[in-house]
Structure formats: structure tokens, C-alpha cells
Amino acid sequence: MQFQKTPGWLDWQARPSKPGFRLPVGAVDAHCHVFGPGAEFPYAPERKYTPCDAGKGQLFALRDHLGFARNVVVQATCHGADNRAMVDACKASGGKARGVATVRRSVTDRELQDLHAAGVRGVRFNFVKRLVDFTPKDELLEIAKRIAPLGWHVVIYFEAVDLPELWDFFTALPTTVVVDHMGRPDVTKPIDGPEFELFVKFMRDNANVWSKVSCPERLSLTGPKALNGERNAYRDVVPFARRIVEAFPDRVLWGTDWPHPNLKDHMPDDGLLIDFIPHIASTAELQRKLLVDNPMRLYWPEDC
Ligand SMILES: O=C(O)/C=C(\CC(=O)C(=O)O)C(=O)O
């Protein structure tokens, strides 16, 4: 099947530089995706964008180039609830990748068990309106209750302005809950203003809530961008991510977000993106927790 990329689509960088920051041994890229390839794993009819292909071999090459040991492959909305590309990547990784799936309430227990055997350890609920159609909350809660006995967690993706409306639903979830990209704060607003304070309270009051402190390239308005050798990129995001890392060092994760869907104005150099990490996790201990201990506890507890 032939797919036409969404007009203006930016492809991932084929030759990322070597990071200046040396990742700790055993580091996990805890948020990345595979796209197709579409000819093998067709994009979902209900998708809101059509990406460039970005297959497992390219993801594993990036992992090795950057110095990561493992990946967590998160189901992207362009594949809907068809988890085949993600599952194929997990199975082909030789145990070095775990997955986060998207499922509907029609999923059978047998299918959940097969996903578990392939390496899936969570489901993703997406509330970003430009990415997905609305799914009723009772359906999501039903799914959360069914995956809880497997020891899985729920990954949630939403924008900061929507947290008040989603609060009761999120706090009713029976599992560990992992927030993508700090709930997408508006980094032009004050770090101690009501919006980000609500997110901090969400984590403070709910010990089961974790956050990915990833995607500065999506949240930044000032840059500078991780391009042209820049090693001090996305400065406006640093205080937000740093606050979360320092307040909740045992409940944070980081990922590249490769192949960086839906970026509109630039495509980061993944090597330079790694150099963002020491700005938000400034000690070796914080870095080890963020990149090794926390993701291992969540995705490979048997190896801890
Ligand atoms: O990759 C991300 O984390 C963010 C995305 C895409 C996404 O989540 C998806 O398509 O599933 C975004 O903000 O467009």
C-alpha cells in the first residue's frame, strides 16, 4: 500500500551527531515510536496524520548510536489500535524493547496475554484532540481495570489546560499512571503559576503518578533548537523539567520521542537532544534514576 505523507511533514534526521553527554550504562529511551513501514504495517484509516516510515531497524541503529541499552516503544496514533508494528519491534529486539499499546474495549483476554508475552507493559490513553477521536471515559476505565492484574500501567497524553477536567478520571485509575511530556505545559506561563502548580500537585498528591520529562523540542518557544552543534537547547523548558526531576526523582522517565511526529518547524538532531538531559538532571544520581533505575523498575522489574 502507498501512503502520502501529510503535507509539510518533517522526516527524522538520518545522521544524528554523537552526544556530548555520555548516557549512564543501561540507559533506557523510554519514549519512542515506530512508524510502519506502511507497506508492511499499514497506517490506520482513522489516523490524523500520515508520517514518513521509521522502522525498527532504524530505531535500533539510533539506540546504539546514542548509547542507549533499551527502548520503550509507545504506540503512535497513526497506527490506531493496530499494535503490529510496535509488537514486531519488541519481538525483534531480543528483549531490549518493551511496548505500550493502544487497545479498545473489544480486546480479548487472549490478545492481552499475547501482547504481554511480546513485551507490552502498558496502555496509552490519548486526550490530545488533534491526534484522536474522543473515547468515552467508561470504556477507558474498563480497559484500565482489565490491564491492572497484568501489572501494566496507563500512559496518559493530554495538554495542560485539560488537566482540571480530566483530574477525577486520572485520579480514579487503578494502576501506575505515566504522563507524557509533563502534561504539555505552556512554558511561557510562570513555573509557579496555577497551571504548572496543578500539575505538580497532581504528582504530589498521587504517589502512583509518574512523568516523562521529555519533548523539550515540542514545548519550547524560544529554543535555541538542537541543531548546528547547539548544546544548550530549549532553555525555556529546562526549569519546568528540572523542577519535576528534583521534586520526584523516583518517578520520572526520559525518551527521545524519535521519529518526532508532527514537528512543524524543525527536526532535532537526536545527538544534541541527549545533551538536554544534564541540564534537567544535574547530578549522576538523578541521571541514573531518570535513565536507568526508574524505567527498569517499570518495564524490566525482573532484571532489577
Ligand atoms: O509522539 C508524541 O509523544 C507526541 C505526538 C504524537 C503522538 O503522541 C502520537 O501520534 O501518538 C504529538 O504531540 O503529536
The ligand as a MOL file (V3000), in Angstrom:
LIG
                    3D

  0  0  0     0  0            999 V3000
M  V30 BEGIN CTAB
M  V30 COUNTS 14 13 0 0 0
M  V30 BEGIN ATOM
M  V30 1 O 4.9310 11.3140 19.9480 0
M  V30 2 C 4.4700 12.0290 20.8400 0
M  V30 3 O 4.7130 11.7630 22.0050 0
M  V30 4 C 3.6610 13.1550 20.5360 0
M  V30 5 C 2.8410 13.3130 19.4800 0
M  V30 6 C 2.3500 12.2230 18.6150 0
M  V30 7 C 1.6910 11.1340 19.3440 0
M  V30 8 O 1.6870 11.0570 20.5490 0
M  V30 9 C 1.0320 10.0600 18.5700 0
M  V30 10 O 0.7830 10.2200 17.3790 0
M  V30 11 O 0.7250 9.0330 19.1760 0
M  V30 12 C 2.3580 14.6660 19.1700 0
M  V30 13 O 2.3620 15.5310 20.0750 0
M  V30 14 O 1.9660 14.8910 18.0130 0
M  V30 END ATOM
M  V30 BEGIN BOND
M  V30 1 2 1 2
M  V30 2 1 2 3
M  V30 3 1 2 4
M  V30 4 2 4 5
M  V30 5 1 5 6
M  V30 6 1 5 12
M  V30 7 1 6 7
M  V30 8 2 7 8
M  V30 9 1 7 9
M  V30 10 2 9 10
M  V30 11 1 9 11
M  V30 12 2 12 13
M  V30 13 1 12 14
M  V30 END BOND
M  V30 END CTAB
M  END
